[in-house]
């Protein structure tokens, strides 16, 4: 989590949490997905991670704040730590990496199973061909 010095409190607005029925736009989901490292062309099935991340509440004791310039940052009122990144961004980056690894492993297993099944079928065909009399 990148830290920065806190803006002066008189220039900061503490924001309220987003309501539970908030639904991000497709553009917001796409932008956040790219930020998390999700390739929109090759991994669209992981967009749920980005959507979930955008809807995630800021964990206690963090609060979203806005600077006088309109920039959003997050402030921990127990530790006085501040961050430009949402406190759960790393969690969602790690979740994507984990899900991507599962997908990659599953594809490798399917490829291996297919190769084994193809070899069995090929062997059976060759054996069948040996035991079939040639027709002239």
N, C-alpha and C positions, 0 to 999 in steps of 0.2 A: 504494500500500500504506500503510495507516494505521500509524503507528508509535506506540509508547508506551514509557514507561520500564519497564525490566524489573523484574519482581518480585524480591524478594531470593531468592537461590539456595537458601537453607536452607528456603524455603517452596515451592520448585518441584520438581515431579517430571518428569523427562525420560521421555517415553513411547517405546515401541517402535513400529516401523512396523506398519501393519495387514498381515496376511498376504495374499498374492496371491490367495487364493480368496475374499476378502471379497466379499459380495454385499449391497449396500445394500437396505433395504426400499423399497417403493413410496412410503411416506410420506417417507422421507429423500430420495428422488429428487425428489419433488414440492416439498419445501421448498427444496432446493438449486436446483432449476430456477427457482423463483420468485425466489430470491436472485440468480441469474444474469440475470434479466429475461425468462425464457422464459414466455410466456403459455400455460398448460396447456390452455386451451380452443381457442385458434387455432393453436397450434404444437406439438401433442403429438409430431410426428415428430422434434423436437429433444431429446426426453428422453434420448436416447443421450449427449448432451453432458454432461448433469447426472450420469448414471450413471458415465460415464468420469471426470468430475471428482472424484466421491466416491471412486473407486477409485485415483486417481492417488497415486503415492508423493510424499512430501515431498522436493524436490530437495536434494542435498548443496550446501551445508553446513547447511541448515536442519534443525531437529528440532522435532517437536511436544512441547509441555510443558503441564503442568497446574498451575494455581495451587492454593494450599491451599483456596480456595473452590470448586475444581472446574472453573474456566474453562480452556478450551484456548487456547493461543496458540502462536506459532511463533517460534523463536529461531535466529538465524544465528550460529553459533559462530566464524565468521571475522571478521565485522564487528561483532558484538555488537548487531546490529539485532534488534528484536522487532516482531511484528505480530500483531494479532488475526485477520487474514485469512490463509488458506492462501496460500503463495507463488505458487500457480498459479491462484488465483481470477481474476485479470485475464486470464490466457490463455484460460480457458474463457468468460469474458464476451465477449472479442473473437472467439472461435471462433463463438459463437452469433450475434453480430452479422454476421459474415462469411457464415455459412450462411443466415441470414435474408435478407440482401441478395441472395444467389444465388437464393433461392426467389422473391423479389419480382421480380427481373429475368426469371426464367424465366416467371413468370405474365404479365408485361407482353409478353414476346416471343410467348407463346402467344395472348394477346388480339389482338395486332397481326396475327399470321398468320391467326387465325380471321377477323378483320375483312376482310383482303385476300381470303381464299378465299371469304367470303360475297359480297363485291363482285363477284368473277369469276363466281360462280354466278348472282347476280342479273342481271348484264349478259348472260350467256348465255341466261337465261330470257327476258329482254326481247327480245333479238335473235331468238330462236326464235319468239317471239310475233309479231314483225313479219313474219317470212317464212312464217308459217303462214296459209293462206287461212281466212277466217272461214266457218264453217258456219252456214247459215240454216235 
